[in-house]
Amino acid sequence: MSDQGLNLYNNSLNKRPNFTAQPPTMQGGNETIQQATQASGAGYVNNRLNASKDADPMTTLGLTTAIGYGIGQGMDYFGPKCEGKYEQTILGKLGAFGDKLAKTKVGAFIERQLDKASVKWEQLSHKSRIVYTLRNHSTRPEWQFAKMPFYGLHGFLSMDTHTILENYTKPISNIENKLLGFIPRPNKNDFSKLEQYGMTEESIKNFKNTLSGKPFLEQAKALQIKELELLGAANIDTTKTLEELQNAAKELKITKKLGFNSVAEFEKVMKNVVEHPKEIMAAFERATANGQDLHISINRGTGSGFMGKLKSHFMGRKVSISEYLNKYKATLGKGNSTRLGRALPKALGWLVEGCTNRFAGGKLAPFMQAFIFADMAYHTAKAPKGEHGKTLAERFVNDFSYFVAMTLGLMGIHKIGGGKYIGTDAAGREAYRAALEIHKARNKAGEFLTKQAFKDSLKSVNAHLNVDGLKWYQKIWQKAGRFINIGNEHGGVWNNPNAKVMNFVRKIASKNLIGVPLRIWLAMAVVTPIFVKATTKIAHLIFGRPTHSVLDEDEEENNEVQNQDQINQPQNQSQTADKDPNHLPDSNLIKQTLNGQYNNQPQQPNTVETTKTADGKLQEPVRTYIPSPVSMVNQGLDPSKADIALARADAAEQQIADIMASVRKS
């Protein structure tokens, strides 16, 4: 029997074991899930909602209704302020102020600094391929839902432009609508669209009365012929079918009123409006060249009746071609010459869209924003005295940051996705995309008779990426870009001409089932909470933090998780020693080996600290005892303590058995 074994045995008998009855922390438990949820940002979103759950629902509903109506009517006033020549609109005047400001000392200094930063960024892009991709490349979302927030203000404007143009070019009369499923009839609301060409409510009503009692088809043709007359059509052949008259009217609308060169150009733009801002602006410039302007009616009521006026007031709106042309100029920075001049109108557009949803949107959109303002107003009114301004500023910044953060998050993610094009320049990127479209079209047409032919075609497409000459770390960046862009801008799956069922299954599997959730999750659950927290804390620095902050629950929950972590963490050796009345080390040989304490050195004997007197005698520490004036109180038996004692006894018995087993082996 070795000395170490004897020492182990003796120390074990003299030491009081420090066992606990609580179970060990398991990975994947509730605490782990909670931390993962918070790490993903979902915890912050939930806490933000919890910060508003104390609001009275009826009060919030009333405020939402009133604010939504007010926003809608206010934006009906703002829209016409964007009509006409750009320089005379509210957007143009703000841009002119920015151009003027850029010529002052302060403005000129800002312009120079921005120019220097741009030049340095460009110079760095010539030295680093990764920086070049961040500056010049970005993937583009293909899913329609992601396109709008990805392009930001331009995306919102493009979506609304698509709605307006689609609404205007639809036939003014359509007998395909059927009553009870079989009786054809024209849409009764189509008559209101005659106001787009200058007809008054009274004249529209009189025209409609002249058609009363006539067959539905005759009414529809008469209405369509009336529109052709107002469009300036000459020599209208009334013997043509309704469909032929509708096609003639559509061509005049597109080329004469909207300014497009042809119906084909218009239809190409309408397939993806956000990708064709130049074509849209050029068409709108032609449409408004001679001071003419088209006011398009959307969801307007018919005639001068009460219900018609009610619908027009609450649901309808009028938008002009010049208004949207000027909004495009402000959004894309095409109306001014300096950085400040371009930035201010665009900033106004962001502010208006973020606060009203109506820089580009209809009458229903403000009610979604109105709920946020209602909650903001409620908590501002309920704030403690002297904190109304702090509460209003904090909640406004917090809510507005959500609107901006989604766009910033998606833009950043697709910038990283642009690493896919690290091996090429802008021309090579566009060549890749063009070749990819050809490949997808051939695949859809079933031209690839074998899977190998499909792979060979895709290989020739990927050759445009030019990845063979990349360095090892550049290849890592390229693979990261391809991973984050998974399911987007890719060649799809093989369309086997002889396996239609499997083609359908493979097509579903390739529809961004992984990529879309990944990118949306990164934008909403990772980037957004970080950005929103940062902007909210900046608001605290400027305006002060209110007593009841939207960040309170989030920070409290984080503190609870941290405290739980501390509780679940194993105690270190010093903490264990402090709890041991004899201050003895853990003498279990197995535990010492696992903890790195056992190094084949003999254990030091246990000693009690003593001091020497002047004559050299040893003196033990002075022990004192102060008796309590309170007599002992019998508190009775505590069953939980007995359970703990039994658990400790069982654990001690098991440890002794382990010690004896190790002694026998030695």
C-alpha positions in Angstrom: 0.0 0.0 0.0 1.5 3.3 -1.0 2.0 6.3 1.2 -0.3 8.3 -1.1 -3.0 5.8 -0.6 -2.7 5.8 3.2 -2.7 9.6 3.3 -5.7 9.6 1.0 -7.6 7.3 3.3 -6.7 9.1 6.5 -7.6 12.6 5.2 -10.9 11.3 3.9 -11.9 10.1 7.3 -11.0 13.4 9.0 -12.7 15.6 6.4 -16.4 16.5 6.5 -17.7 15.9 2.9 -19.4 18.9 1.4 -22.2 17.4 -0.7 -25.3 19.1 -2.1 -28.6 17.5 -2.9 -29.3 19.7 -6.0 -29.1 18.0 -9.4 -26.4 19.1 -11.9 -27.3 21.6 -14.6 -28.2 19.9 -17.8 -27.3 21.3 -21.2 -30.3 22.1 -23.3 -32.5 23.0 -20.3 -34.8 25.9 -20.0 -32.0 28.3 -19.1 -30.1 27.3 -22.2 -33.1 27.8 -24.4 -33.9 31.1 -22.9 -30.3 32.3 -23.5 -30.4 31.1 -27.1 -33.7 32.9 -27.6 -32.3 36.1 -26.2 -29.1 35.7 -28.3 -31.2 35.4 -31.4 -33.0 38.7 -30.6 -36.4 37.2 -30.1 -36.2 37.8 -26.4 -35.6 41.5 -27.1 -38.6 41.7 -29.4 -40.8 40.0 -26.8 -39.6 42.3 -24.1 -40.4 45.3 -26.4 -43.9 44.0 -26.7 -44.2 43.4 -23.0 -43.1 47.1 -22.4 -46.4 48.0 -24.1 -48.8 45.4 -22.8 -49.9 47.5 -19.8 -51.7 50.0 -22.1 -55.5 50.1 -21.9 -56.7 48.3 -25.1 -59.8 50.5 -25.5 -57.8 53.7 -25.1 -55.2 52.4 -27.5 -57.9 51.4 -30.0 -59.5 54.9 -29.9 -56.1 56.6 -30.3 -55.2 54.3 -33.2 -58.4 55.1 -35.1 -58.0 58.8 -34.6 -54.3 58.9 -35.4 -54.7 56.7 -38.4 -57.4 58.9 -39.8 -55.3 62.0 -39.1 -52.2 60.5 -40.9 -54.3 59.7 -43.9 -55.8 63.1 -44.2 -52.4 64.8 -43.5 -50.7 62.8 -46.3 -53.5 63.8 -48.7 -52.2 67.3 -48.1 -48.5 66.3 -48.4 -48.9 64.5 -51.7 -49.9 67.5 -53.8 -46.9 69.4 -52.2 -44.7 67.0 -54.2 -46.4 67.7 -57.5 -45.2 69.9 -60.4 -41.6 71.0 -61.1 -39.2 69.4 -58.7 -37.6 72.8 -57.7 -41.0 74.1 -56.6 -42.0 71.1 -54.4 -41.3 70.6 -50.8 -38.7 67.9 -51.7 -36.9 70.3 -54.2 -36.9 73.2 -51.8 -35.3 71.0 -49.1 -32.7 69.8 -51.6 -31.9 73.4 -52.6 -31.4 74.2 -49.0 -28.9 71.4 -48.7 -27.1 72.6 -51.8 -26.9 76.1 -50.3 -25.8 74.7 -47.0 -23.0 72.8 -48.8 -21.5 76.1 -49.9 -21.1 77.4 -46.3 -17.9 76.7 -44.2 -19.6 74.0 -42.1 -21.3 72.4 -45.1 -18.1 72.5 -47.2 -16.2 70.9 -44.4 -18.8 68.1 -44.3 -18.6 67.6 -48.0 -14.8 67.4 -48.0 -14.8 64.8 -45.2 -17.4 62.7 -47.1 -15.4 63.0 -50.3 -12.1 62.0 -48.5 -13.8 59.0 -46.9 -15.2 57.9 -50.3 -11.7 58.3 -52.0 -10.0 56.3 -49.2 -12.6 53.6 -49.4 -12.1 53.4 -53.2 -8.3 53.3 -52.8 -8.5 50.5 -50.3 -10.8 48.6 -52.7 -7.9 48.6 -55.2 -5.6 46.9 -52.7 -8.0 44.3 -51.3 -10.4 42.1 -53.2 -12.6 41.7 -50.1 -13.0 45.4 -49.7 -13.7 45.6 -53.4 -16.5 43.2 -53.1 -18.0 45.0 -50.1 -17.9 48.3 -52.1 -19.0 47.1 -55.5 -20.8 43.8 -55.2 -24.0 42.7 -53.5 -26.4 39.9 -54.1 -30.0 40.7 -54.7 -33.0 39.0 -53.1 -35.3 37.1 -55.5 -38.1 36.5 -53.0 -40.7 39.3 -53.5 -41.3 39.8 -49.8 -37.6 40.5 -49.2 -37.2 42.9 -52.1 -39.1 45.7 -50.7 -37.2 46.1 -47.4 -33.9 45.3 -49.0 -34.1 48.3 -51.4 -35.4 50.5 -48.5 -37.2 53.7 -49.5 -36.7 52.9 -53.2 -38.3 49.4 -52.6 -41.4 50.9 -50.9 -41.7 53.5 -53.7 -41.4 50.9 -56.4 -44.0 48.7 -54.9 -46.5 51.5 -54.7 -45.6 52.6 -58.3 -46.4 49.1 -59.5 -49.8 49.2 -57.8 -50.6 52.6 -59.3 -49.6 51.7 -62.8 -51.3 48.4 -62.7 -54.5 50.0 -61.4 -54.5 52.7 -64.1 -53.9 50.3 -67.0 -56.6 47.9 -66.1 -59.7 48.2 -68.4 -62.1 50.8 -67.3 -65.0 48.5 -68.1 -64.9 44.8 -67.7 -67.9 42.4 -68.1 -66.0 39.5 -66.8 -67.3 40.3 -63.3 -70.4 38.2 -62.8 -73.4 38.5 -60.6 -74.4 35.3 -58.9 -71.7 33.5 -61.0 -73.3 33.7 -64.4 -74.8 37.2 -65.2 -72.1 39.4 -66.7 -72.0 43.1 -65.7 -69.6 46.0 -65.8 -67.9 47.1 -62.5 -70.0 50.0 -61.3 -66.9 51.8 -59.7 -65.2 52.1 -63.1 -67.3 55.2 -63.9 -65.4 57.2 -61.2 -62.1 56.8 -63.2 -63.4 59.2 -65.8 -62.4 62.0 -63.4 -58.8 61.1 -64.3 -59.4 62.9 -67.6 -61.1 66.0 -66.2 -64.7 65.0 -66.0 -66.6 66.4 -63.0 -68.7 64.4 -60.6 -71.9 65.9 -62.1 -70.9 65.1 -65.7 -70.0 61.5 -64.7 -73.3 61.1 -63.0 -75.2 62.4 -66.1 -73.2 60.1 -68.4 -74.0 57.2 -66.2 -77.7 58.0 -66.2 -77.8 58.0 -70.0 -76.8 54.3 -69.9 -79.4 53.3 -67.3 -81.5 50.4 -68.4 -79.3 49.4 -71.4 -77.8 45.9 -71.7 -74.5 45.3 -69.7 -72.4 44.8 -72.8 -73.7 48.0 -74.4 -73.0 49.9 -71.1 -69.4 48.4 -71.0 -68.7 49.4 -74.7 -70.1 52.9 -74.2 -67.9 53.4 -71.1 -64.8 52.2 -73.0 -65.6 54.3 -76.0 -66.0 57.3 -73.7 -62.5 56.7 -72.2 -61.0 56.4 -75.7 -62.5 59.8 -76.6 -61.0 61.4 -73.5 -57.6 59.8 -74.3 -57.7 61.6 -77.6 -58.3 58.6 -79.9 -59.4 59.5 -83.4 -61.8 57.6 -85.7 -63.0 55.1 -83.1 -64.5 52.0 -84.7 -67.5 51.3 -82.5 -68.1 48.0 -84.3 -65.0 46.5 -82.7 -65.3 44.1 -79.8 -64.9 45.2 -76.2 -61.5 43.5 -75.9 -60.2 45.3 -79.0 -61.4 48.6 -77.6 -59.7 47.8 -74.3 -56.4 47.0 -76.0 -56.5 50.3 -77.9 -57.2 52.2 -74.7 -54.3 50.4 -72.9 -51.8 51.3 -75.6 -52.9 55.0 -75.4 -52.6 55.0 -71.6 -49.1 53.5 -71.7 -47.6 55.6 -74.5 -49.5 58.9 -74.3 -50.3 59.3 -70.6 -47.5 57.3 -68.9 -44.7 58.2 -71.3 -43.4 54.7 -72.1 -42.1 54.0 -75.6 -44.2 50.9 -76.2 -46.4 48.4 -74.5 -43.5 45.9 -74.6 -41.3 48.2 -72.7 -44.0 48.8 -70.1 -44.6 45.1 -69.6 -40.9 44.5 -69.2 -40.7 47.1 -66.5 -43.8 45.9 -64.7 -42.2 42.4 -64.2 -39.7 43.9 -61.8 -40.3 47.6 -61.2 -37.5 48.0 -58.6 -34.9 47.0 -61.2 -36.0 49.7 -63.7 -35.9 53.1 -62.0 -34.2 54.7 -65.0 -36.8 53.6 -67.4 -39.6 54.7 -65.1 -38.1 58.2 -64.5 -37.5 58.6 -68.3 -41.1 57.7 -69.1 -42.5 60.0 -66.4 -40.2 62.9 -67.7 -41.8 62.4 -71.1 -45.3 62.3 -69.7 -44.8 65.6 -67.8 -42.6 67.3 -70.4 -45.1 70.0 -71.5 -46.5 70.8 -68.1 -49.2 68.1 -68.5 -49.9 65.8 -65.6 -52.1 62.8 -65.1 -54.0 62.3 -61.8 -54.7 58.6 -61.2 -57.8 57.7 -59.1 -57.5 54.8 -56.7 -60.4 53.3 -54.7 -62.5 56.4 -55.4 -66.3 56.4 -55.0 -68.8 56.9 -57.8 -70.8 60.1 -58.4 -71.7 62.7 -55.8 -73.7 60.5 -53.5 -73.1 60.2 -49.8 -71.6 56.7 -50.0 -69.4 57.7 -52.9 -68.0 60.7 -51.0 -67.5 58.5 -47.9 -65.5 56.0 -49.8 -63.4 58.6 -51.5 -62.7 60.4 -48.2 -61.7 57.3 -46.1 -60.4 54.9 -48.8 -59.7 56.8 -52.0 -56.7 58.8 -53.1 -55.4 60.7 -56.1 -51.8 60.5 -57.2 -50.1 62.3 -60.0 -47.3 61.3 -62.4 -45.2 64.3 -61.4 -45.5 63.5 -57.7 -44.0 60.1 -58.2 -41.3 61.4 -60.6 -40.2 63.9 -57.9 -40.3 61.2 -55.2 -38.0 59.1 -57.4 -35.6 62.0 -57.8 -35.6 62.5 -54.0 -35.2 58.8 -53.2 -32.4 58.2 -55.7 -30.6 61.5 -55.3 -31.2 62.7 -58.8 -32.6 66.1 -58.1 -29.6 67.9 -56.5 -25.9 68.3 -57.1 -24.3 68.1 -53.6 -24.2 65.4 -51.0 -26.2 67.4 -48.5 -28.6 68.5 -51.2 -29.2 64.8 -52.1 -29.3 63.6 -48.5 -32.0 65.9 -47.1 -34.9 65.1 -49.4 -34.1 61.4 -49.1 -34.0 61.7 -45.3 -37.4 63.4 -45.4 -38.7 60.5 -47.4 -37.4 58.0 -44.9 -38.9 60.0 -42.0 -42.3 60.3 -43.7 -42.4 56.7 -44.7 -41.3 55.5 -41.3 -43.8 57.6 -39.5 -46.8 57.3 -41.8 -46.3 54.4 -44.3 -47.6 56.9 -46.8 -44.6 58.4 -48.6 -45.4 55.3 -50.8 -48.7 53.7 -49.7 -52.5 53.9 -49.5 -55.1 54.8 -46.9 -55.0 51.6 -45.0 -51.2 51.6 -44.4 -51.3 54.5 -41.8 -53.4 52.5 -39.4 -50.5 50.0 -38.9 -48.3 53.0 -38.0 -51.0 54.6 -36.0 -51.0 51.7 -33.5 -47.4 52.5 -32.7 -48.1 56.2 -32.2 -51.1 55.3 -30.1 -48.9 53.2 -27.8 -46.3 56.0 -27.8 -48.9 58.6 -26.9 -50.4 56.5 -24.1 -47.2 55.8 -22.3 -46.1 59.4 -22.7 -49.3 60.6 -21.1 -48.8 58.1 -18.3 -45.2 58.9 -17.7 -44.2 60.4 -14.3 -44.1 64.1 -14.0 -41.1 65.6 -15.8 -40.5 62.5 -17.9 -43.0 63.0 -20.7 -40.3 64.3 -23.1 -37.9 61.4 -22.3 -40.6 58.8 -22.8 -41.8 60.3 -26.1 -38.2 60.5 -27.4 -37.2 57.0 -26.3 -40.3 55.3 -27.8 -40.2 57.3 -31.0 -36.5 56.5 -31.6 -37.0 52.8 -30.6 -39.9 52.3 -32.9 -38.5 54.2 -35.9 -35.2 52.2 -35.5 -37.1 49.0 -36.2 -38.2 50.4 -39.6 -34.6 51.4 -40.6 -32.9 48.3 -39.1 -34.6 45.8 -41.3 -33.3 47.5 -44.4 -29.8 47.9 -43.0 -29.8 44.3 -41.9 -30.8 42.9 -45.3 -28.4 45.2 -47.1 -25.5 44.1 -44.9 -26.3 40.4 -45.3 -26.5 40.7 -49.1 -23.2 42.7 -49.0 -21.6 39.7 -47.4 -23.4 37.5 -50.0 -21.6 39.7 -52.6 -18.4 37.8 -51.6 -19.7 35.2 -54.1 -18.4 37.6 -56.8 -14.9 38.2 -55.3 -13.2 36.7 -58.4 -14.7 39.1 -60.9 -15.7 42.8 -61.6 -19.0 44.4 -62.2 -19.0 43.4 -65.9 -18.2 39.8 -65.0 -21.0 39.8 -62.4 -23.5 40.9 -64.9 -22.2 38.4 -67.4 -22.7 35.6 -64.8 -26.3 36.8 -64.1 -27.1 36.9 -67.8 -25.7 33.4 -68.4 -27.6 32.2 -65.3 -30.9 33.5 -66.7 -30.2 31.7 -70.0 -29.3 28.5 -68.2 -32.6 28.7 -66.1 -34.7 29.4 -69.2 -33.2 26.4 -71.0 -33.7 24.2 -68.0 -37.3 25.3 -67.7 -37.9 24.5 -71.3 -36.6 20.9 -70.7 -33.6 21.3 -73.1 -31.2 19.4 -70.8 -32.0 15.7 -71.5 -29.5 14.4 -69.0 -28.4 15.5 -65.6 -24.8 15.7 -66.9 -25.9 18.2 -69.5 -27.5 20.3 -66.8 -24.3 20.1 -64.7 -22.1 21.0 -67.7 -24.3 24.1 -68.4 -24.2 25.2 -64.8 -20.4 24.7 -64.8 -20.0 27.0 -67.7 -22.2 29.6 -65.9 -20.0 29.4 -62.7 -16.9 29.9 -64.8 -17.8 33.6 -64.9 -17.1 33.7 -61.2 -13.4 33.1 -61.9 -12.6 31.5 -58.5 -9.6 29.4 -59.6 -7.0 32.2 -59.2 -8.2 33.2 -55.7 -5.9 33.0 -52.7 -6.9 30.7 -49.8 -8.5 33.4 -47.6 -10.3 34.9 -50.6 -11.8 31.5 -51.3 -13.0 31.4 -47.7 -14.8 34.7 -48.3 -16.2 33.5 -51.5 -17.6 30.3 -49.9 -19.1 32.4 -47.0 -20.8 34.6 -49.6 -22.2 31.6 -51.4 -23.4 30.1 -48.1 -25.2 33.2 -46.9 -26.7 33.5 -50.4 -27.9 29.9 -50.5 -31.0 29.4 -52.6 -30.7 32.9 -54.2 -29.2 33.7 -57.6 -28.5 30.0 -58.3 -29.0 27.6 -61.2 -31.9 25.7 -59.6 -32.3 21.9 -60.0 -32.4 19.7 -63.1 -35.8 19.7 -64.9 -35.9 16.1 -66.0 -38.3 15.9 -69.1 -39.2 12.3 -68.1 -39.9 12.8 -64.3 -42.5 15.6 -63.8 -43.4 14.5 -60.3 -39.8 14.5 -59.1 -39.2 17.8 -60.8 -42.0 19.3 -58.8 -40.6 17.9 -55.5 -37.1 19.1 -56.4 -38.4 22.5 -57.4 -40.1 23.0 -54.0 -36.9 21.8 -52.2 -34.9 24.4 -54.0 -37.2 27.4 -53.3 -35.0 29.0 -50.7 -36.3 26.7 -47.9 -33.0 27.3 -46.0 -31.7 30.6 -47.5 -34.7 32.8 -46.9 -35.2 31.9 -43.3 -31.5 32.2 -42.7 -31.3 35.7 -44.1 -34.5 36.9 -42.6 -33.4 35.5 -39.2 -30.1 37.3 -39.4 -31.7 40.6 -40.3 -34.6 40.5 -37.8 -33.1 38.6 -34.9 -29.5 39.6 -35.0 -29.0 42.9 -36.6 -32.2 44.6 -35.7 -32.0 44.2 -31.9 -28.4 45.4 -31.8 -29.2 48.4 -33.9 -32.4 49.3 -32.0 -30.7 49.0 -28.6 -27.8 51.2 -29.7 -30.1 54.0 -31.1 -32.3 53.8 -28.0 -29.3 54.2 -25.7 -28.1 57.2 -27.8 -31.6 58.7 -27.2 -31.0 58.2 -23.5 -27.7 60.1 -23.7 -29.4 63.0 -25.4 -32.8 63.2 -23.8 -32.3 61.1 -20.6 -33.6 57.7 -19.7 -37.2 57.5 -18.3 -37.9 55.7 -15.2 -40.0 53.1 -17.1 -37.8 52.3 -20.1 -38.5 50.0 -23.0 -35.1 48.4 -22.2 -36.0 47.6 -18.6 -37.4 44.1 -19.0 -34.7 43.2 -21.5 -31.9 44.2 -19.1 -33.7 42.6 -16.1 -34.0 39.3 -18.0 -30.3 39.4 -19.0 -29.4 39.9 -15.3 -31.6 37.0 -14.3 -29.8 34.8 -16.9 -26.4 35.9 -15.6 -27.4 35.2 -12.0 -28.7 31.8 -13.0 -25.4 31.1 -14.8 -23.5 32.0 -11.6 -25.7 29.7 -9.6 -25.2 26.8 -12.0 -21.5 27.3 -12.4 -19.4 24.8 -10.3 -17.8 26.4 -7.3 -14.0 26.9 -7.5 -11.6 25.4 -5.1 -11.3 28.5 -2.9 -15.1 28.8 -2.5 -15.3 25.1 -1.6 -12.5 25.6 1.0 -14.3 28.5 2.6 -17.4 26.4 3.1 -15.3 23.6 4.6 -14.8 24.3 8.4 -11.4 22.5 8.4 -10.1 24.1 5.2 -9.0 20.8 3.9 -8.4 20.0 0.2 -10.5 17.5 -1.6 -8.6 14.3 -1.1 -10.4 12.1 -3.6 -7.7 10.8 -5.9 -10.0 10.6 -9.0 -11.3 14.2 -8.5 -7.7 15.5 -8.0 -6.6 13.8 -11.2 -9.5 15.2 -13.2 -9.0 18.7 -11.8 -5.3 18.6 -12.5 -4.4 18.8 -8.8 -2.7 15.4 -8.4 0.9 15.4 -9.4 2.3 12.4 -7.5 3.5 14.6 -4.7 2.9 13.6 -1.1 0.1 15.5 0.7 1.2 18.0 3.3 0.0 17.3 6.8 -2.8 19.3 8.2 -1.7 22.1 10.5 -3.3 24.8 12.6 -1.7 28.2 12.3 0.1 29.2 15.5 2.3 32.1 16.7 5.4 32.3 18.8 5.7 34.3 22.0 8.8 36.3 23.0 10.2 33.4 25.0 9.9 31.0 21.9 6.8 29.1 23.1 4.0 28.3 20.7 0.7 30.0 21.2 -2.6 29.0 19.6 -5.0 31.6 18.3 -7.2 33.2 20.9 -10.7 31.8 20.8 -13.6 33.9 22.1 -17.2 33.1 22.8 -20.0 35.6 23.5 -23.1 33.9 24.9 -26.4 34.9 23.4 -29.0 36.6 25.7 -31.8 34.8 23.8 -32.6 31.3 25.0 -32.6 28.5 22.5 -35.9 28.1 20.7 -37.1 24.7 19.7 -38.1 25.1 16.0 -39.2 21.5 15.6 -38.1 19.1 12.9 -37.6 20.2 9.3 -38.2 17.3 7.0 -36.2 19.0 4.2 -33.1 19.1 6.4 -33.5 15.4 7.1 -33.7 14.6 3.4 -30.5 16.7 2.9 -28.8 14.9 5.7 -29.7 11.5 4.3 -28.5 12.5 0.8 -25.2 13.6 2.3 -24.9 10.4 4.2 -25.5 8.3 1.1 -23.0 10.4 -0.8 -20.4 10.0 1.9 -21.0 6.2 2.0 -20.4 6.1 -1.8 -17.2 8.2 -1.5 -15.9 5.9 1.2 -16.6 2.9 -1.0 -14.7 4.5 -3.8 -11.8 5.3 -1.5 -11.6 1.7 -0.3 -11.7 0.4 -3.9 -8.8 2.7 -4.8 -6.8 1.6 -1.8 -7.2 -2.1 -2.7 -6.0 -1.4 -6.2 -2.9 0.3 -4.9 
